[in-house]
Amino acid sequence: MNNNLGLQFSTQRLIIRPLEEKDYESWLSGFVNRHASQYKYDKGQIDMSDATEPWFAAMIQKHQQAIEADDLYIFAVFDKAGHHLGMLNIKNLSRDQFQWAEIGYFIHNQYWRQGYAYEALTELIKQTKETLKFHRIEAHINLDNQPSIQLIEKVGFEFECLRKGFIFEHGAWTDHYVFYLNTHDEPIE
């Protein structure tokens, strides 16, 4: 299956697009070669024993269905040599008069501190405006996740508010910071 739905973008060093079945080995390698967890929000090494090729193919179909439904856009990040570096996503929170989305991202920890997250997010933000036509993008971040806060501010997001008891994680309702970026100054047709 080779159906990236016309959503392939590139930067100087990166290719950003939906996963395809041919990506299985590279995708798996990205996860298998992760280092041990380096801080609280780094999952570190992950058990990938259930991630078979048929499982991967089914996951890709679910990703494509979400894209076709304009619900969730999931992108893989590869370097130009084909190494899977991480994932990005844009979740549609509301279309209509809002054109509002939430952004998510991770880079495998063996590729940290090389500028890949910044480069990938900068391109995704550009494409979120130009291709996906979202006006407002939010990032929801744990209060003590300084690396993510620094990254999202570096790509141009601004702090908006603290949402109390916003998400249930680690067995409790957790507060999150909300950062936002408005991509358009003019209305979308």
C-alpha positions as CSV (number, residue, x, y, z in Angstrom):
1,M,0.0,0.0,0.0
2,N,1.4,3.4,-1.0
3,N,-1.3,5.9,-0.1
4,N,0.0,9.0,1.6
5,L,-3.1,10.9,0.5
6,G,-1.0,13.6,-1.1
7,L,0.3,14.6,2.3
8,Q,4.1,14.4,1.9
9,F,6.3,17.3,2.9
10,S,10.0,17.7,3.0
11,T,12.6,20.0,4.6
12,Q,16.3,20.3,4.1
13,R,16.9,17.0,6.1
14,L,13.4,15.4,6.6
15,I,10.5,13.8,4.9
16,I,7.2,14.0,6.7
17,R,4.3,11.9,5.5
18,P,1.8,9.3,6.6
19,L,3.2,5.8,7.1
20,E,3.1,3.3,4.3
21,E,3.5,-0.5,4.5
22,K,7.0,-0.3,3.0
23,D,8.1,1.7,6.2
24,Y,7.7,-1.3,8.5
25,E,11.4,-2.1,9.0
26,S,12.4,1.5,9.4
27,W,9.5,2.3,11.7
28,L,10.3,-0.8,13.9
29,S,14.0,0.0,14.0
30,G,13.2,3.5,15.3
31,F,11.4,2.0,18.3
32,V,13.7,-1.0,18.9
33,N,16.8,1.2,19.0
34,R,15.5,3.7,21.5
35,H,17.7,4.4,24.5
36,A,16.6,3.8,28.1
37,S,14.3,6.6,29.4
38,Q,16.1,9.8,29.9
39,Y,13.5,11.7,31.9
40,K,9.9,11.5,33.2
41,Y,8.1,12.0,29.8
42,D,10.4,9.8,27.7
43,K,9.0,6.3,27.3
44,G,12.5,5.0,26.6
45,Q,12.7,1.4,25.4
46,I,9.3,0.0,24.4
47,D,8.2,-3.6,24.0
48,M,7.5,-4.0,20.3
49,S,6.9,-7.8,20.3
50,D,3.2,-7.3,19.2
51,A,4.2,-4.9,16.4
52,T,4.0,-7.5,13.5
53,E,3.7,-6.6,9.8
54,P,0.0,-7.4,9.8
55,W,-0.5,-5.3,12.9
56,F,1.4,-2.4,11.3
57,A,-0.7,-2.7,8.1
58,A,-3.9,-2.5,10.2
59,M,-2.6,0.5,12.0
60,I,-1.8,2.3,8.7
61,Q,-5.4,1.6,7.5
62,K,-6.7,3.2,10.7
63,H,-4.4,6.2,10.2
64,Q,-5.7,6.6,6.6
65,Q,-9.3,6.3,7.7
66,A,-8.7,9.0,10.3
67,I,-7.2,11.3,7.7
68,E,-10.0,10.7,5.2
69,A,-12.5,11.6,8.0
70,D,-10.6,14.8,8.7
71,D,-10.3,13.6,12.3
72,L,-6.6,12.9,13.0
73,Y,-3.5,13.5,10.7
74,I,-0.6,11.2,11.7
75,F,2.7,11.8,10.1
76,A,6.0,9.8,10.3
77,V,9.2,11.8,10.3
78,F,12.1,10.3,8.3
79,D,15.6,11.6,7.5
80,K,16.5,11.6,3.9
81,A,18.3,8.2,4.4
82,G,15.0,6.7,5.4
83,H,15.5,6.3,9.2
84,H,12.3,6.7,11.2
85,L,12.9,9.6,13.6
86,G,9.5,10.0,15.2
87,M,5.9,11.0,14.7
88,L,3.8,14.1,14.5
89,N,0.0,14.5,14.6
90,I,-2.7,17.1,14.2
91,K,-6.1,16.3,15.8
92,N,-9.1,18.1,14.5
93,L,-10.9,19.7,17.5
94,S,-13.4,21.7,15.5
95,R,-13.8,22.8,11.9
96,D,-16.8,25.1,11.0
97,Q,-16.0,28.7,12.2
98,F,-13.1,27.5,14.5
99,Q,-10.6,25.6,12.3
100,W,-9.1,24.4,15.6
101,A,-6.6,21.6,16.1
102,E,-4.2,20.1,18.7
103,I,-0.6,19.2,17.8
104,G,1.3,16.2,19.2
105,Y,4.9,15.1,18.5
106,F,7.8,12.9,19.6
107,I,11.2,12.1,18.3
108,H,12.9,8.8,19.3
109,N,15.4,9.6,22.0
110,Q,18.4,8.3,20.1
111,Y,17.8,11.2,17.7
112,W,17.4,14.0,20.3
113,R,19.5,17.2,20.3
114,Q,19.9,17.3,16.5
115,G,17.2,19.8,15.7
116,Y,14.8,17.3,14.2
117,A,11.8,18.1,16.3
118,Y,12.2,21.8,15.6
119,E,12.6,21.3,11.9
120,A,9.6,18.8,11.7
121,L,7.3,21.0,13.8
122,T,8.1,24.1,11.8
123,E,7.2,22.3,8.6
124,L,4.1,20.8,10.1
125,I,2.9,24.2,11.3
126,K,3.4,25.6,7.8
127,Q,1.4,22.7,6.3
128,T,-1.3,22.9,8.9
129,K,-2.0,26.4,7.7
130,E,-1.5,25.9,3.9
131,T,-2.7,22.3,3.3
132,L,-4.9,21.4,6.3
133,K,-6.3,24.9,6.6
134,F,-6.4,25.0,10.4
135,H,-6.4,28.5,12.0
136,R,-5.7,27.7,15.6
137,I,-3.3,25.1,16.9
138,E,-3.0,24.1,20.5
139,A,-0.3,22.2,22.4
140,H,-1.3,20.7,25.8
141,I,1.8,20.1,27.9
142,N,2.5,18.8,31.5
143,L,3.6,21.6,33.8
144,D,7.0,20.1,34.4
145,N,7.8,19.1,30.8
146,Q,10.4,21.8,30.2
147,P,11.9,20.3,27.0
148,S,8.5,20.3,25.4
149,I,7.6,23.8,26.6
150,Q,10.9,25.1,25.3
151,L,10.4,23.5,21.9
152,I,6.8,24.7,21.4
153,E,7.8,28.2,22.4
154,K,10.7,28.1,20.0
155,V,8.4,27.2,17.0
156,G,6.2,30.2,17.9
157,F,3.5,29.1,20.2
158,E,2.4,31.4,23.0
159,F,1.3,30.5,26.6
160,E,-2.5,30.8,26.9
161,C,-3.6,29.3,30.2
162,L,-3.4,26.5,32.8
163,R,-6.2,24.0,32.5
164,K,-6.8,22.4,35.9
165,G,-7.5,18.7,36.1
166,F,-7.4,18.6,32.3
167,I,-6.3,15.0,31.5
168,F,-6.5,11.7,33.4
169,E,-2.9,10.2,33.4
170,H,-0.8,8.3,35.8
171,G,-3.9,7.6,37.9
172,A,-5.0,11.2,38.5
173,W,-6.5,14.2,36.9
174,T,-3.5,16.3,35.8
175,D,-3.1,20.0,35.1
176,H,-1.8,21.0,31.7
177,Y,-0.5,24.2,30.2
178,V,-2.1,25.3,26.9
179,F,0.0,26.9,24.3
180,Y,-1.5,28.2,21.1
181,L,-0.6,29.5,17.6
182,N,-3.0,31.3,15.3
183,T,-1.8,30.6,11.7
184,H,-4.0,33.0,9.8
185,D,-4.7,36.7,10.1
186,E,-7.4,36.6,7.4
187,P,-10.6,34.5,7.3
188,I,-10.5,31.2,5.4
189,E,-12.9,30.8,2.5
